[in-house]
Structures are given as C-alpha cells and as structure tokens.
Amino acid sequence: MEWMQGLPEGWVTATPGLGRPAQLTALGNGVVPQQAARAVQLLRPPFPRCHHCPRL
C-alpha cells in the first residue's frame, strides 16, 4: 500500500513492533504526500509580489 501512496518501501511496513492491522490503520489514516502538496498550493493565500526582492 505504501507504493500506491508514493511513500518509500518500508516507510510503515518496516516499523519494528507494528503488526499488519496497525500498519494498515496507519496507512489508511495517512495523507498522500502529493495530494497534501497540491492542497497547500491551492489553499495558500496569494501574497503580492515584492518588486525589490529577488525571485526564489
């Protein structure tokens, strides 16, 4: 399930002491990083550009 969420192999499943049901719960309650990044892009307030500052 990790690969479907764009996480590296073993991100959750290689955690010592975490059984399969707990792994599935953690992955099921997790946030897909790509989806979270897009949400931040869409929800951040628009700031006016500073004409004296270099572009980052």
mmCIF entry with sequence, helices, sheets and N, C-alpha, C, O atoms, coordinates in Angstrom:
data_MODEL
# 
_entry.id   MODEL 
# 
_entity.id                         1 
_entity.type                       polymer 
_entity.pdbx_number_of_molecules   1 
# 
_entity_poly.entity_id                      1 
_entity_poly.type                           'polypeptide(L)' 
_entity_poly.nstd_linkage                   no 
_entity_poly.nstd_monomer                   no 
_entity_poly.pdbx_seq_one_letter_code       MEWMQGLPEGWVTATPGLGRPAQLTALGNGVVPQQAARAVQLLRPPFPRCHHCPRL 
_entity_poly.pdbx_seq_one_letter_code_can   MEWMQGLPEGWVTATPGLGRPAQLTALGNGVVPQQAARAVQLLRPPFPRCHHCPRL 
_entity_poly.pdbx_strand_id                 A 
# 
loop_
_entity_poly_seq.entity_id 
_entity_poly_seq.num 
_entity_poly_seq.mon_id 
_entity_poly_seq.hetero 
1 1  MET n 
1 2  GLU n 
1 3  TRP n 
1 4  MET n 
1 5  GLN n 
1 6  GLY n 
1 7  LEU n 
1 8  PRO n 
1 9  GLU n 
1 10 GLY n 
1 11 TRP n 
1 12 VAL n 
1 13 THR n 
1 14 ALA n 
1 15 THR n 
1 16 PRO n 
1 17 GLY n 
1 18 LEU n 
1 19 GLY n 
1 20 ARG n 
1 21 PRO n 
1 22 ALA n 
1 23 GLN n 
1 24 LEU n 
1 25 THR n 
1 26 ALA n 
1 27 LEU n 
1 28 GLY n 
1 29 ASN n 
1 30 GLY n 
1 31 VAL n 
1 32 VAL n 
1 33 PRO n 
1 34 GLN n 
1 35 GLN n 
1 36 ALA n 
1 37 ALA n 
1 38 ARG n 
1 39 ALA n 
1 40 VAL n 
1 41 GLN n 
1 42 LEU n 
1 43 LEU n 
1 44 ARG n 
1 45 PRO n 
1 46 PRO n 
1 47 PHE n 
1 48 PRO n 
1 49 ARG n 
1 50 CYS n 
1 51 HIS n 
1 52 HIS n 
1 53 CYS n 
1 54 PRO n 
1 55 ARG n 
1 56 LEU n 
# 
_struct_asym.id          A 
_struct_asym.entity_id   1 
# 
loop_
_struct_conf.conf_type_id 
_struct_conf.id 
_struct_conf.pdbx_PDB_helix_id 
_struct_conf.beg_label_comp_id 
_struct_conf.beg_label_asym_id 
_struct_conf.beg_label_seq_id 
_struct_conf.pdbx_beg_PDB_ins_code 
_struct_conf.end_label_comp_id 
_struct_conf.end_label_asym_id 
_struct_conf.end_label_seq_id 
_struct_conf.pdbx_end_PDB_ins_code 
_struct_conf.beg_auth_comp_id 
_struct_conf.beg_auth_asym_id 
_struct_conf.beg_auth_seq_id 
_struct_conf.end_auth_comp_id 
_struct_conf.end_auth_asym_id 
_struct_conf.end_auth_seq_id 
_struct_conf.pdbx_PDB_helix_class 
_struct_conf.details 
_struct_conf.pdbx_PDB_helix_length 
HELX_P HELX_P1 AA1 TRP A 3  ? GLN A 5  ? TRP A 3  GLN A 5  5 ? 3  
HELX_P HELX_P2 AA2 ARG A 20 ? GLY A 28 ? ARG A 20 GLY A 28 1 ? 9  
HELX_P HELX_P3 AA3 PRO A 33 ? LEU A 43 ? PRO A 33 LEU A 43 1 ? 11 
# 
_struct_conf_type.id          HELX_P 
_struct_conf_type.criteria    ? 
_struct_conf_type.reference   ? 
# 
loop_
_atom_site.group_PDB 
_atom_site.id 
_atom_site.type_symbol 
_atom_site.label_atom_id 
_atom_site.label_alt_id 
_atom_site.label_comp_id 
_atom_site.label_asym_id 
_atom_site.label_entity_id 
_atom_site.label_seq_id 
_atom_site.pdbx_PDB_ins_code 
_atom_site.Cartn_x 
_atom_site.Cartn_y 
_atom_site.Cartn_z 
_atom_site.occupancy 
_atom_site.B_iso_or_equiv 
_atom_site.pdbx_formal_charge 
_atom_site.auth_seq_id 
_atom_site.auth_comp_id 
_atom_site.auth_asym_id 
_atom_site.auth_atom_id 
_atom_site.pdbx_PDB_model_num 
ATOM 1   N N  . MET A 1 1  ? 0.819  -1.185 0.000  1.00 0.00 ? 1  MET A N  1 
ATOM 2   C CA . MET A 1 1  ? 0.000  0.000  0.000  1.00 0.00 ? 1  MET A CA 1 
ATOM 3   C C  . MET A 1 1  ? 0.869  1.257  0.000  1.00 0.00 ? 1  MET A C  1 
ATOM 4   O O  . MET A 1 1  ? 0.425  2.306  -0.466 1.00 0.00 ? 1  MET A O  1 
ATOM 5   N N  . GLU A 1 2  ? 2.081  1.172  0.506  1.00 0.00 ? 2  GLU A N  1 
ATOM 6   C CA . GLU A 1 2  ? 2.968  2.342  0.554  1.00 0.00 ? 2  GLU A CA 1 
ATOM 7   C C  . GLU A 1 2  ? 3.237  2.897  -0.842 1.00 0.00 ? 2  GLU A C  1 
ATOM 8   O O  . GLU A 1 2  ? 3.185  4.108  -1.054 1.00 0.00 ? 2  GLU A O  1 
ATOM 9   N N  . TRP A 1 3  ? 3.522  2.014  -1.786 1.00 0.00 ? 3  TRP A N  1 
ATOM 10  C CA . TRP A 1 3  ? 3.857  2.472  -3.143 1.00 0.00 ? 3  TRP A CA 1 
ATOM 11  C C  . TRP A 1 3  ? 2.679  3.188  -3.790 1.00 0.00 ? 3  TRP A C  1 
ATOM 12  O O  . TRP A 1 3  ? 2.882  4.095  -4.597 1.00 0.00 ? 3  TRP A O  1 
ATOM 13  N N  . MET A 1 4  ? 1.438  2.795  -3.448 1.00 0.00 ? 4  MET A N  1 
ATOM 14  C CA . MET A 1 4  ? 0.273  3.468  -4.019 1.00 0.00 ? 4  MET A CA 1 
ATOM 15  C C  . MET A 1 4  ? 0.132  4.897  -3.496 1.00 0.00 ? 4  MET A C  1 
ATOM 16  O O  . MET A 1 4  ? -0.493 5.740  -4.139 1.00 0.00 ? 4  MET A O  1 
ATOM 17  N N  . GLN A 1 5  ? 0.714  5.162  -2.329 1.00 0.00 ? 5  GLN A N  1 
ATOM 18  C CA . GLN A 1 5  ? 0.645  6.493  -1.741 1.00 0.00 ? 5  GLN A CA 1 
ATOM 19  C C  . GLN A 1 5  ? 1.901  7.314  -2.036 1.00 0.00 ? 5  GLN A C  1 
ATOM 20  O O  . GLN A 1 5  ? 2.031  8.443  -1.563 1.00 0.00 ? 5  GLN A O  1 
ATOM 21  N N  . GLY A 1 6  ? 2.815  6.754  -2.810 1.00 0.00 ? 6  GLY A N  1 
ATOM 22  C CA . GLY A 1 6  ? 4.029  7.476  -3.178 1.00 0.00 ? 6  GLY A CA 1 
ATOM 23  C C  . GLY A 1 6  ? 5.062  7.506  -2.062 1.00 0.00 ? 6  GLY A C  1 
ATOM 24  O O  . GLY A 1 6  ? 5.952  8.356  -2.061 1.00 0.00 ? 6  GLY A O  1 
ATOM 25  N N  . LEU A 1 7  ? 4.947  6.580  -1.110 1.00 0.00 ? 7  LEU A N  1 
ATOM 26  C CA . LEU A 1 7  ? 5.895  6.512  0.012  1.00 0.00 ? 7  LEU A CA 1 
ATOM 27  C C  . LEU A 1 7  ? 6.990  5.503  -0.310 1.00 0.00 ? 7  LEU A C  1 
ATOM 28  O O  . LEU A 1 7  ? 6.759  4.560  -1.067 1.00 0.00 ? 7  LEU A O  1 
ATOM 29  N N  . PRO A 1 8  ? 8.176  5.689  0.255  1.00 0.00 ? 8  PRO A N  1 
ATOM 30  C CA . PRO A 1 8  ? 9.238  4.714  0.029  1.00 0.00 ? 8  PRO A CA 1 
ATOM 31  C C  . PRO A 1 8  ? 8.880  3.359  0.647  1.00 0.00 ? 8  PRO A C  1 
ATOM 32  O O  . PRO A 1 8  ? 8.150  3.289  1.635  1.00 0.00 ? 8  PRO A O  1 
ATOM 33  N N  . GLU A 1 9  ? 9.396  2.308  0.062  1.00 0.00 ? 9  GLU A N  1 
ATOM 34  C CA . GLU A 1 9  ? 9.169  0.953  0.578  1.00 0.00 ? 9  GLU A CA 1 
ATOM 35  C C  . GLU A 1 9  ? 9.658  0.859  2.019  1.00 0.00 ? 9  GLU A C  1 
ATOM 36  O O  . GLU A 1 9  ? 10.781 1.257  2.329  1.00 0.00 ? 9  GLU A O  1 
ATOM 37  N N  . GLY A 1 10 ? 8.816  0.337  2.887  1.00 0.00 ? 10 GLY A N  1 
ATOM 38  C CA . GLY A 1 10 ? 9.182  0.173  4.287  1.00 0.00 ? 10 GLY A CA 1 
ATOM 39  C C  . GLY A 1 10 ? 8.871  1.372  5.168  1.00 0.00 ? 10 GLY A C  1 
ATOM 40  O O  . GLY A 1 10 ? 9.142  1.337  6.368  1.00 0.00 ? 10 GLY A O  1 
ATOM 41  N N  . TRP A 1 11 ? 8.312  2.427  4.603  1.00 0.00 ? 11 TRP A N  1 
ATOM 42  C CA . TRP A 1 11 ? 8.006  3.644  5.367  1.00 0.00 ? 11 TRP A CA 1 
ATOM 43  C C  . TRP A 1 11 ? 7.188  3.313  6.606  1.00 0.00 ? 11 TRP A C  1 
ATOM 44  O O  . TRP A 1 11 ? 7.441  3.850  7.685  1.00 0.00 ? 11 TRP A O  1 
ATOM 45  N N  . VAL A 1 12 ? 6.209  2.431  6.455  1.00 0.00 ? 12 VAL A N  1 
ATOM 46  C CA . VAL A 1 12 ? 5.388  1.993  7.582  1.00 0.00 ? 12 VAL A CA 1 
ATOM 47  C C  . VAL A 1 12 ? 5.618  0.515  7.871  1.00 0.00 ? 12 VAL A C  1 
ATOM 48  O O  . VAL A 1 12 ? 5.698  0.109  9.030  1.00 0.00 ? 12 VAL A O  1 
ATOM 49  N N  . THR A 1 13 ? 5.725  -0.289 6.813  1.00 0.00 ? 13 THR A N  1 
ATOM 50  C CA . THR A 1 13 ? 5.784  -1.739 6.999  1.00 0.00 ? 13 THR A CA 1 
ATOM 51  C C  . THR A 1 13 ? 7.079  -2.223 7.626  1.00 0.00 ? 13 THR A C  1 
ATOM 52  O O  . THR A 1 13 ? 7.126  -3.358 8.101  1.00 0.00 ? 13 THR A O  1 
ATOM 53  N N  . ALA A 1 14 ? 8.121  -1.425 7.649  1.00 0.00 ? 14 ALA A N  1 
ATOM 54  C CA . ALA A 1 14 ? 9.380  -1.828 8.272  1.00 0.00 ? 14 ALA A CA 1 
ATOM 55  C C  . ALA A 1 14 ? 9.516  -1.301 9.697  1.00 0.00 ? 14 ALA A C  1 
ATOM 56  O O  . ALA A 1 14 ? 10.596 -1.375 10.284 1.00 0.00 ? 14 ALA A O  1 
ATOM 57  N N  . THR A 1 15 ? 8.431  -0.770 10.256 1.00 0.00 ? 15 THR A N  1 
ATOM 58  C CA . THR A 1 15 ? 8.474  -0.250 11.620 1.00 0.00 ? 15 THR A CA 1 
ATOM 59  C C  . THR A 1 15 ? 8.455  -1.420 12.599 1.00 0.00 ? 15 THR A C  1 
ATOM 60  O O  . THR A 1 15 ? 7.504  -2.201 12.601 1.00 0.00 ? 15 THR A O  1 
ATOM 61  N N  . PRO A 1 16 ? 9.483  -1.554 13.428 1.00 0.00 ? 16 PRO A N  1 
ATOM 62  C CA . PRO A 1 16 ? 9.523  -2.674 14.370 1.00 0.00 ? 16 PRO A CA 1 
ATOM 63  C C  . PRO A 1 16 ? 8.353  -2.621 15.349 1.00 0.00 ? 16 PRO A C  1 
ATOM 64  O O  . PRO A 1 16 ? 8.000  -1.558 15.859 1.00 0.00 ? 16 PRO A O  1 
ATOM 65  N N  . GLY A 1 17 ? 7.758  -3.791 15.600 1.00 0.00 ? 17 GLY A N  1 
ATOM 66  C CA . GLY A 1 17 ? 6.687  -3.904 16.587 1.00 0.00 ? 17 GLY A CA 1 
ATOM 67  C C  . GLY A 1 17 ? 5.321  -3.474 16.085 1.00 0.00 ? 17 GLY A C  1 
ATOM 68  O O  . GLY A 1 17 ? 4.356  -3.493 16.849 1.00 0.00 ? 17 GLY A O  1 
ATOM 69  N N  . LEU A 1 18 ? 5.215  -3.087 14.825 1.00 0.00 ? 18 LEU A N  1 
ATOM 70  C CA . LEU A 1 18 ? 3.932  -2.655 14.276 1.00 0.00 ? 18 LEU A CA 1 
ATOM 71  C C  . LEU A 1 18 ? 3.355  -3.805 13.457 1.00 0.00 ? 18 LEU A C  1 
ATOM 72  O O  . LEU A 1 18 ? 3.878  -4.143 12.396 1.00 0.00 ? 18 LEU A O  1 
ATOM 73  N N  . GLY A 1 19 ? 2.278  -4.400 13.954 1.00 0.00 ? 19 GLY A N  1 
ATOM 74  C CA . GLY A 1 19 ? 1.654  -5.535 13.270 1.00 0.00 ? 19 GLY A CA 1 
ATOM 75  C C  . GLY A 1 19 ? 0.897  -5.099 12.022 1.00 0.00 ? 19 GLY A C  1 
ATOM 76  O O  . GLY A 1 19 ? 0.696  -3.908 11.781 1.00 0.00 ? 19 GLY A O  1 
ATOM 77  N N  . ARG A 1 20 ? 0.485  -6.078 11.242 1.00 0.00 ? 20 ARG A N  1 
ATOM 78  C CA . ARG A 1 20 ? -0.201 -5.800 9.977  1.00 0.00 ? 20 ARG A CA 1 
ATOM 79  C C  . ARG A 1 20 ? -1.461 -4.947 10.166 1.00 0.00 ? 20 ARG A C  1 
ATOM 80  O O  . ARG A 1 20 ? -1.650 -3.993 9.412  1.00 0.00 ? 20 ARG A O  1 
ATOM 81  N N  . PRO A 1 21 ? -2.340 -5.253 11.148 1.00 0.00 ? 21 PRO A N  1 
ATOM 82  C CA . PRO A 1 21 ? -3.520 -4.403 11.316 1.00 0.00 ? 21 PRO A CA 1 
ATOM 83  C C  . PRO A 1 21 ? -3.160 -2.944 11.636 1.00 0.00 ? 21 PRO A C  1 
ATOM 84  O O  . PRO A 1 21 ? -3.807 -2.026 11.130 1.00 0.00 ? 21 PRO A O  1 
ATOM 85  N N  . ALA A 1 22 ? -2.150 -2.727 12.459 1.00 0.00 ? 22 ALA A N  1 
ATOM 86  C CA . ALA A 1 22 ? -1.726 -1.371 12.805 1.00 0.00 ? 22 ALA A CA 1 
ATOM 87  C C  . ALA A 1 22 ? -1.095 -0.680 11.596 1.00 0.00 ? 22 ALA A C  1 
ATOM 88  O O  . ALA A 1 22 ? -1.266 0.525  11.412 1.00 0.00 ? 22 ALA A O  1 
ATOM 89  N N  . GLN A 1 23 ? -0.365 -1.439 10.770 1.00 0.00 ? 23 GLN A N  1 
ATOM 90  C CA . GLN A 1 23 ? 0.220  -0.867 9.556  1.00 0.00 ? 23 GLN A CA 1 
ATOM 91  C C  . GLN A 1 23 ? -0.874 -0.381 8.612  1.00 0.00 ? 23 GLN A C  1 
ATOM 92  O O  . GLN A 1 23 ? -0.794 0.725  8.077  1.00 0.00 ? 23 GLN A O  1 
ATOM 93  N N  . LEU A 1 24 ? -1.893 -1.210 8.410  1.00 0.00 ? 24 LEU A N  1 
ATOM 94  C CA . LEU A 1 24 ? -2.988 -0.838 7.526  1.00 0.00 ? 24 LEU A CA 1 
ATOM 95  C C  . LEU A 1 24 ? -3.762 0.358  8.073  1.00 0.00 ? 24 LEU A C  1 
ATOM 96  O O  . LEU A 1 24 ? -4.207 1.217  7.312  1.00 0.00 ? 24 LEU A O  1 
ATOM 97  N N  . THR A 1 25 ? -3.918 0.410  9.386  1.00 0.00 ? 25 THR A N  1 
ATOM 98  C CA . THR A 1 25 ? -4.589 1.558  10.003 1.00 0.00 ? 25 THR A CA 1 
ATOM 99  C C  . THR A 1 25 ? -3.782 2.828  9.774  1.00 0.00 ? 25 THR A C  1 
ATOM 100 O O  . THR A 1 25 ? -4.333 3.859  9.389  1.00 0.00 ? 25 THR A O  1 
ATOM 101 N N  . ALA A 1 26 ? -2.480 2.750  10.011 1.00 0.00 ? 26 ALA A N  1 
ATOM 102 C CA . ALA A 1 26 ? -1.620 3.925  9.832  1.00 0.00 ? 26 ALA A CA 1 
ATOM 103 C C  . ALA A 1 26 ? -1.643 4.405  8.379  1.00 0.00 ? 26 ALA A C  1 
ATOM 104 O O  . ALA A 1 26 ? -1.750 5.603  8.117  1.00 0.00 ? 26 ALA A O  1 
ATOM 105 N N  . LEU A 1 27 ? -1.542 3.475  7.450  1.00 0.00 ? 27 LEU A N  1 
ATOM 106 C CA . LEU A 1 27 ? -1.551 3.844  6.031  1.00 0.00 ? 27 LEU A CA 1 
ATOM 107 C C  . LEU A 1 27 ? -2.924 4.348  5.604  1.00 0.00 ? 27 LEU A C  1 
ATOM 108 O O  . LEU A 1 27 ? -3.020 5.268  4.792  1.00 0.00 ? 27 LEU A O  1 
ATOM 109 N N  . GLY A 1 28 ? -3.972 3.760  6.137  1.00 0.00 ? 28 GLY A N  1 
ATOM 110 C CA . GLY A 1 28 ? -5.322 4.190  5.794  1.00 0.00 ? 28 GLY A CA 1 
ATOM 111 C C  . GLY A 1 28 ? -5.648 5.569  6.327  1.00 0.00 ? 28 GLY A C  1 
ATOM 112 O O  . GLY A 1 28 ? -6.430 6.299  5.719  1.00 0.00 ? 28 GLY A O  1 
ATOM 113 N N  . ASN A 1 29 ? -5.058 5.938  7.459  1.00 0.00 ? 29 ASN A N  1 
ATOM 114 C CA . ASN A 1 29 ? -5.296 7.250  8.057  1.00 0.00 ? 29 ASN A CA 1 
ATOM 115 C C  . ASN A 1 29 ? -4.283 8.283  7.586  1.00 0.00 ? 29 ASN A C  1 
ATOM 116 O O  . ASN A 1 29 ? -4.372 9.453  7.959  1.00 0.00 ? 29 ASN A O  1 
ATOM 117 N N  . GLY A 1 30 ? -3.330 7.865  6.777  1.00 0.00 ? 30 GLY A N  1 
ATOM 118 C CA . GLY A 1 30 ? -2.274 8.771  6.338  1.00 0.00 ? 30 GLY A CA 1 
ATOM 119 C C  . GLY A 1 30 ? -2.730 9.698  5.226  1.00 0.00 ? 30 GLY A C  1 
ATOM 120 O O  . GLY A 1 30 ? -3.803 9.530  4.646  1.00 0.00 ? 30 GLY A O  1 
ATOM 121 N N  . VAL A 1 31 ? -1.900 10.665 4.949  1.00 0.00 ? 31 VAL A N  1 
ATOM 122 C CA . VAL A 1 31 ? -2.140 11.626 3.878  1.00 0.00 ? 31 VAL A CA 1 
ATOM 123 C C  . VAL A 1 31 ? -1.157 11.339 2.756  1.00 0.00 ? 31 VAL A C  1 
ATOM 124 O O  . VAL A 1 31 ? 0.037  11.161 2.996  1.00 0.00 ? 31 VAL A O  1 
ATOM 125 N N  . VAL A 1 32 ? -1.658 11.295 1.545  1.00 0.00 ? 32 VAL A N  1 
ATOM 126 C CA . VAL A 1 32 ? -0.799 11.079 0.381  1.00 0.00 ? 32 VAL A CA 1 
ATOM 127 C C  . VAL A 1 32 ? 0.011  12.361 0.177  1.00 0.00 ? 32 VAL A C  1 
ATOM 128 O O  . VAL A 1 32 ? -0.577 13.422 -0.029 1.00 0.00 ? 32 VAL A O  1 
ATOM 129 N N  . PRO A 1 33 ? 1.354  12.288 0.230  1.00 0.00 ? 33 PRO A N  1 
ATOM 130 C CA . PRO A 1 33 ? 2.177  13.499 0.151  1.00 0.00 ? 33 PRO A CA 1 
ATOM 131 C C  . PRO A 1 33 ? 1.885  14.379 -1.071 1.00 0.00 ? 33 PRO A C  1 
ATOM 132 O O  . PRO A 1 33 ? 1.847  15.603 -0.952 1.00 0.00 ? 33 PRO A O  1 
ATOM 133 N N  . GLN A 1 34 ? 1.680  13.767 -2.237 1.00 0.00 ? 34 GLN A N  1 
ATOM 134 C CA . GLN A 1 34 ? 1.425  14.552 -3.439 1.00 0.00 ? 34 GLN A CA 1 
ATOM 135 C C  . GLN A 1 34 ? 0.099  15.319 -3.319 1.00 0.00 ? 34 GLN A C  1 
ATOM 136 O O  . GLN A 1 34 ? -0.009 16.458 -3.773 1.00 0.00 ? 34 GLN A O  1 
ATOM 137 N N  . GLN A 1 35 ? -0.892 14.689 -2.711 1.00 0.00 ? 35 GLN A N  1 
ATOM 138 C CA . GLN A 1 35 ? -2.193 15.333 -2.545 1.00 0.00 ? 35 GLN A CA 1 
ATOM 139 C C  . GLN A 1 35 ? -2.089 16.482 -1.540 1.00 0.00 ? 35 GLN A C  1 
ATOM 140 O O  . GLN A 1 35 ? -2.693 17.537 -1.736 1.00 0.00 ? 35 GLN A O  1 
ATOM 141 N N  . ALA A 1 36 ? -1.335 16.280 -0.479 1.00 0.00 ? 36 ALA A N  1 
ATOM 142 C CA . ALA A 1 36 ? -1.151 17.337 0.525  1.00 0.00 ? 36 ALA A CA 1 
ATOM 143 C C  . ALA A 1 36 ? -0.411 18.529 -0.075 1.00 0.00 ? 36 ALA A C  1 
ATOM 144 O O  . ALA A 1 36 ? -0.763 19.677 0.196  1.00 0.00 ? 36 ALA A O  1 
ATOM 145 N N  . ALA A 1 37 ? 0.603  18.266 -0.881 1.00 0.00 ? 37 ALA A N  1 
ATOM 146 C CA . ALA A 1 37 ? 1.350  19.361 -1.506 1.00 0.00 ? 37 ALA A CA 1 
ATOM 147 C C  . ALA A 1 37 ? 0.453  20.173 -2.427 1.00 0.00 ? 37 ALA A C  1 
ATOM 148 O O  . ALA A 1 37 ? 0.537  21.401 -2.449 1.00 0.00 ? 37 ALA A O  1 
ATOM 149 N N  . ARG A 1 38 ? -0.395 19.509 -3.179 1.00 0.00 ? 38 ARG A N  1 
ATOM 150 C CA . ARG A 1 38 ? -1.310 20.222 -4.074 1.00 0.00 ? 38 ARG A CA 1 
ATOM 151 C C  . ARG A 1 38 ? -2.318 21.045 -3.284 1.00 0.00 ? 38 ARG A C  1 
ATOM 152 O O  . ARG A 1 38 ? -2.645 22.165 -3.674 1.00 0.00 ? 38 ARG A O  1 
ATOM 153 N N  . ALA A 1 39 ? -2.812 20.498 -2.177 1.00 0.00 ? 39 ALA A N  1 
ATOM 154 C CA . ALA A 1 39 ? -3.759 21.235 -1.338 1.00 0.00 ? 39 ALA A CA 1 
ATOM 155 C C  . ALA A 1 39 ? -3.120 22.509 -0.793 1.00 0.00 ? 39 ALA A C  1 
ATOM 156 O O  . ALA A 1 39 ? -3.764 23.558 -0.760 1.00 0.00 ? 39 ALA A O  1 
ATOM 157 N N  . VAL A 1 40 ? -1.871 22.429 -0.370 1.00 0.00 ? 40 VAL A N  1 
ATOM 158 C CA . VAL A 1 40 ? -1.170 23.609 0.142  1.00 0.00 ? 40 VAL A CA 1 
ATOM 159 C C  . VAL A 1 40 ? -1.036 24.647 -0.965 1.00 0.00 ? 40 VAL A C  1 
ATOM 160 O O  . VAL A 1 40 ? -1.230 25.839 -0.726 1.00 0.00 ? 40 VAL A O  1 
ATOM 161 N N  . GLN A 1 41 ? -0.707 24.207 -2.166 1.00 0.00 ? 41 GLN A N  1 
ATOM 162 C CA . GLN A 1 41 ? -0.598 25.139 -3.296 1.00 0.00 ? 41 GLN A CA 1 
ATOM 163 C C  . GLN A 1 41 ? -1.918 25.854 -3.552 1.00 0.00 ? 41 GLN A C  1 
ATOM 164 O O  . GLN A 1 41 ? -1.937 27.059 -3.802 1.00 0.00 ? 41 GLN A O  1 
ATOM 165 N N  . LEU A 1 42 ? -3.010 25.120 -3.491 1.00 0.00 ? 42 LEU A N  1 
ATOM 166 C CA . LEU A 1 42 ? -4.319 25.701 -3.792 1.00 0.00 ? 42 LEU A CA 1 
ATOM 167 C C  . LEU A 1 42 ? -4.845 26.587 -2.672 1.00 0.00 ? 42 LEU A C  1 
ATOM 168 O O  . LEU A 1 42 ? -5.573 27.545 -2.931 1.00 0.00 ? 42 LEU A O  1 
ATOM 169 N N  . LEU A 1 43 ? -4.486 26.277 -1.433 1.00 0.00 ? 43 LEU A N  1 
ATOM 170 C CA . LEU A 1 43 ? -5.080 26.968 -0.287 1.00 0.00 ? 43 LEU A CA 1 
ATOM 171 C C  . LEU A 1 43 ? -4.251 28.116 0.262  1.00 0.00 ? 43 LEU A C  1 
ATOM 172 O O  . LEU A 1 43 ? -4.761 28.914 1.048  1.00 0.00 ? 43 LEU A O  1 
ATOM 173 N N  . ARG A 1 44 ? -2.980 28.223 -0.132 1.00 0.00 ? 44 ARG A N  1 
ATOM 174 C CA . ARG A 1 44 ? -2.171 29.303 0.425  1.00 0.00 ? 44 ARG A CA 1 
ATOM 175 C C  . ARG A 1 44 ? -2.692 30.651 -0.079 1.00 0.00 ? 44 ARG A C  1 
ATOM 176 O O  . ARG A 1 44 ? -3.116 30.773 -1.228 1.00 0.00 ? 44 ARG A O  1 
ATOM 177 N N  . PRO A 1 45 ? -2.654 31.652 0.792  1.00 0.00 ? 45 PRO A N  1 
ATOM 178 C CA . PRO A 1 45 ? -3.166 32.954 0.370  1.00 0.00 ? 45 PRO A CA 1 
ATOM 179 C C  . PRO A 1 45 ? -2.226 33.591 -0.655 1.00 0.00 ? 45 PRO A C  1 
ATOM 180 O O  . PRO A 1 45 ? -1.011 33.410 -0.581 1.00 0.00 ? 45 PRO A O  1 
ATOM 181 N N  . PRO A 1 46 ? -2.776 34.321 -1.591 1.00 0.00 ? 46 PRO A N  1 
ATOM 182 C CA . PRO A 1 46 ? -1.922 34.989 -2.575 1.00 0.00 ? 46 PRO A CA 1 
ATOM 183 C C  . PRO A 1 46 ? -1.255 36.219 -1.952 1.00 0.00 ? 46 PRO A C  1 
ATOM 184 O O  . PRO A 1 46 ? -1.936 37.108 -1.440 1.00 0.00 ? 46 PRO A O  1 
ATOM 185 N N  . PHE A 1 47 ? 0.036  36.262 -1.998 1.00 0.00 ? 47 PHE A N  1 
ATOM 186 C CA . PHE A 1 47 ? 0.781  37.400 -1.476 1.00 0.00 ? 47 PHE A CA 1 
ATOM 187 C C  . PHE A 1 47 ? 1.223  38.272 -2.648 1.00 0.00 ? 47 PHE A C  1 
ATOM 188 O O  . PHE A 1 47 ? 1.636  37.752 -3.685 1.00 0.00 ? 47 PHE A O  1 
ATOM 189 N N  . PRO A 1 48 ? 1.141  39.584 -2.493 1.00 0.00 ? 48 PRO A N  1 
ATOM 190 C CA . PRO A 1 48 ? 1.619  40.435 -3.576 1.00 0.00 ? 48 PRO A CA 1 
ATOM 191 C C  . PRO A 1 48 ? 3.132  40.257 -3.753 1.00 0.00 ? 48 PRO A C  1 
ATOM 192 O O  . PRO A 1 48 ? 3.864  40.049 -2.786 1.00 0.00 ? 48 PRO A O  1 
ATOM 193 N N  . ARG A 1 49 ? 3.568  40.343 -4.974 1.00 0.00 ? 49 ARG A N  1 
ATOM 194 C CA . ARG A 1 49 ? 4.994  40.199 -5.243 1.00 0.00 ? 49 ARG A CA 1 
ATOM 195 C C  . ARG A 1 49 ? 5.735  41.457 -4.825 1.00 0.00 ? 49 ARG A C  1 
ATOM 196 O O  . ARG A 1 49 ? 5.268  42.576 -5.037 1.00 0.00 ? 49 ARG A O  1 
ATOM 197 N N  . CYS A 1 50 ? 6.896  41.249 -4.230 1.00 0.00 ? 50 CYS A N  1 
ATOM 198 C CA . CYS A 1 50 ? 7.767  42.345 -3.856 1.00 0.00 ? 50 CYS A CA 1 
ATOM 199 C C  . CYS A 1 50 ? 8.661  42.636 -5.071 1.00 0.00 ? 50 CYS A C  1 
ATOM 200 O O  . CYS A 1 50 ? 9.375  41.751 -5.541 1.00 0.00 ? 50 CYS A O  1 
ATOM 201 N N  . HIS A 1 51 ? 8.620  43.841 -5.562 1.00 0.00 ? 51 HIS A N  1 
ATOM 202 C CA . HIS A 1 51 ? 9.383  44.179 -6.753 1.00 0.00 ? 51 HIS A CA 1 
ATOM 203 C C  . HIS A 1 51 ? 10.870 44.430 -6.450 1.00 0.00 ? 51 HIS A C  1 
ATOM 204 O O  . HIS A 1 51 ? 11.684 44.544 -7.366 1.00 0.00 ? 51 HIS A O  1 
ATOM 205 N N  . HIS A 1 52 ? 11.210 44.515 -5.166 1.00 0.00 ? 52 HIS A N  1 
ATOM 206 C CA . HIS A 1 52 ? 12.602 44.745 -4.758 1.00 0.00 ? 52 HIS A CA 1 
ATOM 207 C C  . HIS A 1 52 ? 13.303 43.460 -4.358 1.00 0.00 ? 52 HIS A C  1 
ATOM 208 O O  . HIS A 1 52 ? 14.523 43.446 -4.196 1.00 0.00 ? 52 HIS A O  1 
ATOM 209 N N  . CYS A 1 53 ? 12.550 42.381 -4.197 1.00 0.00 ? 53 CYS A N  1 
ATOM 210 C CA . CYS A 1 53 ? 13.112 41.114 -3.731 1.00 0.00 ? 53 CYS A CA 1 
ATOM 211 C C  . CYS A 1 53 ? 13.431 40.212 -4.918 1.00 0.00 ? 53 CYS A C  1 
ATOM 212 O O  . CYS A 1 53 ? 12.701 40.198 -5.909 1.00 0.00 ? 53 CYS A O  1 
ATOM 213 N N  . PRO A 1 54 ? 14.530 39.457 -4.814 1.00 0.00 ? 54 PRO A N  1 
ATOM 214 C CA . PRO A 1 54 ? 14.822 38.512 -5.893 1.00 0.00 ? 54 PRO A CA 1 
ATOM 215 C C  . PRO A 1 54 ? 13.801 37.371 -5.879 1.00 0.00 ? 54 PRO A C  1 
ATOM 216 O O  . PRO A 1 54 ? 13.275 37.022 -4.822 1.00 0.00 ? 54 PRO A O  1 
ATOM 217 N N  . ARG A 1 55 ? 13.527 36.801 -7.032 1.00 0.00 ? 55 ARG A N  1 
ATOM 218 C CA . ARG A 1 55 ? 12.598 35.674 -7.097 1.00 0.00 ? 55 ARG A CA 1 
ATOM 219 C C  . ARG A 1 55 ? 13.274 34.437 -6.535 1.00 0.00 ? 55 ARG A C  1 
ATOM 220 O O  . ARG A 1 55 ? 14.460 34.196 -6.760 1.00 0.00 ? 55 ARG A O  1 
ATOM 221 N N  . LEU A 1 56 ? 12.495 33.660 -5.800 1.00 0.00 ? 56 LEU A N  1 
ATOM 222 C CA . LEU A 1 56 ? 13.019 32.410 -5.231 1.00 0.00 ? 56 LEU A CA 1 
ATOM 223 C C  . LEU A 1 56 ? 12.536 31.221 -6.002 1.00 0.00 ? 56 LEU A C  1 
ATOM 224 O O  . LEU A 1 56 ? 12.876 30.087 -5.665 1.00 0.00 ? 56 LEU A O  1 
# 
